[in-house]
Amino acid sequence: MQAAGFFLFASAYWALLPVLARGQLHGGPTLYGVLLGAIGAGAVAGAFLLPKLRARSGANGMVVLGELGTAFALILFGLAQQPLTAVLAALIAGISWIAVLATLNVSAQLALPEWVRGRGLAVYVTVFFGTMSLGSAVWGLIADRIGLPPAHFIAGAGIVLAIWLTRRWKLQTGPEADLAPSMHWPEPLLAGPVEDDAGPVLVTVEYHVAAEKRDAFLGAMRRVARERKRDGAYSWGLYEDTAHADRVVETFLVDSWLEHRRQHQRVTNADRVVEEHVRKLVREEPRVTHYIAAPPGPGK
């Protein structure tokens, strides 16, 4: 969400820079090249400043600073009547751009488990180029309708609004979530060979929960549900036994036996911490059972 909110509005100065150089500043290709060079120079300078700034403000603070810097640069672009003002805005825009982009790139990689990192980064890049493309068209249309300075001002205000709207989403930037595979799930017991494409597979986990720990257990299982679904499960559910008040059964489906075996490889050390917390809330070790859909019987 932070990436979409930033790139959508930051695309304004990239899209409008040629028009700014030609129309508002009455320059030509040379001025446009100078402005692009200033953005690049700001980005290089920002790269040297990043370690110190990140140490002081943290990753989330770095993104906010970069967003505010971009908003300020957009306002300067809108006010610029002389090339010097535009060059100053371009320098600030370059520093802010690298601050946000580098921080988001690192966070996108740290927030994804290894097995899904490639696909996750592909989604991130799609959001990046998609919002940049959409924003370029939108800001060009706005500038054509109401003028170049107002378009820059609106984009700057939009970034400030995006900071407030996306404040709930925090970046993953450190080792607090260990996403390395834990491989702690034991291998399922098999009565005979199972084909990889056999399925769907129904997995049940039986828990025995004391009444005084029921609410804490149910709360912890919400995190377990997210883990199961993230790793390939569907139709997750939690059921209480009507005959035994302390018995709770978790169920979920997986498409095939091969996909369930992949689940064993996708569970991370962070997931293991969640599961160990659940085990502390139950009376005995949970009992796991696997079922495979029976093939249809012969027709009449």
ZAMARGU-4260 file (C-alpha; in steps of 0.2 Angstrom, whole numbers, plus 5000, padded with zeros to 4 digits):
<rodrens>
0) 5000/5000/5000 | 5014/5012/5004 | 5022/5008/4987 | 5006/5011/4978 | 5002/5028/4987
5) 5020/5035/4984 | 5023/5030/4966 | 5005/5036/4960 | 5009/5053/4966 | 5028/5054/4963
10) 5025/5049/4945 | 5019/5067/4943 | 5036/5076/4942 | 5043/5062/4930 | 5028/5064/4918
15) 5027/5083/4919 | 5046/5087/4919 | 5047/5089/4900 | 5032/5101/4900 | 5040/5110/4915
20) 5056/5113/4906 | 5048/5118/4889 | 5032/5127/4895 | 5034/5134/4912 | 5053/5138/4912
25) 5054/5141/4893 | 5069/5130/4891 | 5073/5116/4879 | 5082/5100/4878 | 5097/5106/4888
30) 5087/5112/4903 | 5077/5095/4903 | 5094/5086/4903 | 5100/5097/4917 | 5084/5093/4927
35) 5086/5074/4924 | 5104/5075/4929 | 5100/5084/4945 | 5088/5071/4950 | 5101/5058/4946
40) 5114/5068/4956 | 5102/5069/4971 | 5099/5050/4970 | 5118/5047/4971 | 5120/5059/4985
45) 5105/5052/4994 | 5113/5034/4993 | 5128/5040/5003 | 5116/5048/5016 | 5104/5033/5018
50) 5114/5023/5031 | 5115/5038/5043 | 5097/5043/5040 | 5090/5025/5042 | 5100/5023/5058
55) 5092/5038/5066 | 5074/5037/5059 | 5072/5018/5055 | 5064/5011/5039 | 5047/5018/5041
60) 5053/5035/5046 | 5064/5035/5031 | 5049/5032/5019 | 5040/5046/5028 | 5054/5058/5026
65) 5056/5053/5008 | 5038/5056/5005 | 5038/5073/5013 | 5053/5077/5003 | 5045/5072/4987
70) 5029/5083/4992 | 5041/5098/4995 | 5049/5095/4978 | 5033/5095/4969 | 5028/5111/4977
75) 5044/5119/4972 | 5041/5112/4954 | 5024/5121/4954 | 5031/5137/4960 | 5047/5137/4949
80) 5049/5152/4937 | 5068/5151/4936 | 5078/5136/4932 | 5088/5137/4948 | 5072/5133/4958
85) 5068/5119/4947 | 5086/5112/4949 | 5084/5113/4968 | 5067/5104/4967 | 5075/5090/4956
90) 5090/5088/4968 | 5077/5086/4983 | 5066/5074/4972 | 5081/5063/4968 | 5087/5062/4986
95) 5069/5058/4991 | 5066/5045/4977 | 5081/5034/4982 | 5077/5035/5000 | 5059/5028/4997
100) 5064/5016/4983 | 5078/5008/4992 | 5069/5006/5008 | 5054/4999/4999 | 5064/4987/4989
105) 5073/4980/5005 | 5057/4978/5014 | 5049/4969/5000 | 5062/4956/5000 | 5063/4954/5019
110) 5044/4952/5021 | 5043/4937/5009 | 5047/4919/5013 | 5061/4912/5001 | 5048/4900/4992
115) 5037/4914/4987 | 5050/4928/4985 | 5051/4928/4966 | 5032/4929/4964 | 5030/4942/4978
120) 5044/4954/4970 | 5035/4952/4953 | 5019/4958/4961 | 5029/4973/4969 | 5037/4977/4952
125) 5020/4976/4944 | 5013/4989/4957 | 5028/5000/4954 | 5026/5001/4935 | 5007/5000/4935
130) 5006/5015/4947 | 5019/5025/4938 | 5010/5022/4921 | 4993/5026/4928 | 5000/5041/4937
135) 5009/5048/4922 | 4992/5047/4912 | 4982/5055/4926 | 4994/5069/4929 | 4996/5073/4911
140) 4977/5074/4910 | 4976/5085/4925 | 4989/5097/4919 | 4981/5098/4902 | 4964/5103/4911
145) 4969/5114/4925 | 4987/5119/4922 | 5005/5113/4926 | 5007/5121/4944 | 4990/5115/4951
150) 4994/5098/4945 | 5011/5098/4955 | 5002/5105/4970 | 4988/5092/4970 | 5001/5078/4968
155) 5011/5085/4983 | 4995/5086/4993 | 4991/5068/4988 | 5008/5061/4994 | 5004/5070/5011
160) 4987/5062/5012 | 4994/5045/5007 | 5006/5046/5022 | 4991/5047/5033 | 4981/5034/5024
165) 4995/5021/5024 | 5001/5024/5042 | 4994/5007/5047 | 5005/4997/5036 | 5023/4995/5043
170) 5038/4989/5034 | 5047/4973/5037 | 5065/4978/5039 | 5073/4967/5052 | 5076/4950/5059
175) 5061/4950/5071 | 5052/4939/5059 | 5063/4924/5054 | 5057/4918/5037 | 5069/4904/5035
180) 5061/4887/5033 | 5060/4878/5050 | 5056/4860/5043 | 5049/4856/5060 | 5033/4848/5054
185) 5035/4829/5056 | 5033/4818/5040 | 5015/4811/5039 | 5012/4793/5044 | 5008/4782/5028
190) 4999/4766/5027 | 5005/4764/5009 | 5012/4774/4994 | 5003/4790/4990 | 5003/4798/4972
195) 5008/4816/4972 | 4992/4821/4962 | 4981/4812/4974 | 4969/4824/4983 | 4962/4835/4989
200) 4970/4832/5006 | 4960/4835/5022 | 4971/4839/5037 | 4964/4839/5054 | 4973/4844/5070
205) 4964/4840/5087 | 4967/4851/5102 | 4962/4849/5120 | 4960/4867/5128 | 4955/4871/5146
210) 4941/4883/5148 | 4951/4897/5155 | 4963/4897/5140 | 4949/4896/5127 | 4949/4914/5122
215) 4968/4915/5121 | 4968/4899/5111 | 4955/4906/5098 | 4965/4922/5096 | 4981/4913/5093
220) 4973/4902/5080 | 4969/4917/5069 | 4987/4918/5066 | 4988/4900/5062 | 4974/4902/5050
225) 4984/4915/5040 | 4999/4904/5040 | 4990/4889/5033 | 4981/4899/5019 | 4997/4908/5015
230) 5006/4891/5012 | 4992/4884/5001 | 4978/4878/5011 | 4959/4883/5008 | 4943/4880/5017
235) 4951/4882/5034 | 4940/4880/5049 | 4939/4878/5068 | 4926/4867/5076 | 4921/4863/5094
240) 4916/4846/5100 | 4898/4846/5106 | 4901/4831/5117 | 4918/4836/5124 | 4919/4855/5129
245) 4938/4855/5129 | 4940/4847/5112 | 4943/4858/5097 | 4947/4852/5079 | 4956/4863/5066
250) 4953/4858/5048 | 4960/4863/5031 | 4960/4857/5013 | 4975/4856/5001 | 4974/4853/4983
255) 4985/4838/4982 | 4997/4827/4992 | 5012/4835/4983 | 5005/4852/4988 | 5004/4847/5006
260) 5022/4841/5006 | 5027/4858/5000 | 5018/4865/5015 | 5030/4856/5026 | 5044/4865/5017
265) 5036/4882/5017 | 5033/4883/5036 | 5045/4896/5043 | 5054/4899/5060 | 5042/4913/5063
270) 5027/4901/5060 | 5036/4889/5072 | 5035/4902/5086 | 5016/4905/5083 | 5013/4886/5084
275) 5023/4884/5100 | 5013/4898/5108 | 4997/4888/5103 | 5005/4872/5111 | 5007/4881/5127
280) 4988/4884/5128 | 4983/4866/5126 | 4984/4851/5138 | 4993/4839/5127 | 5002/4838/5110
285) 4990/4841/5096 | 4985/4826/5085 | 4987/4828/5067 | 4977/4817/5054 | 4978/4816/5035
290) 4964/4811/5024 | 4964/4809/5005 | 4948/4810/4995 | 4942/4793/4990 | 4941/4789/4972
295) 4923/4788/4965 | 4916/4770/4965 | 4911/4760/4950 | 4895/4766/4941 | 4880/4755/4939
</rodrens>
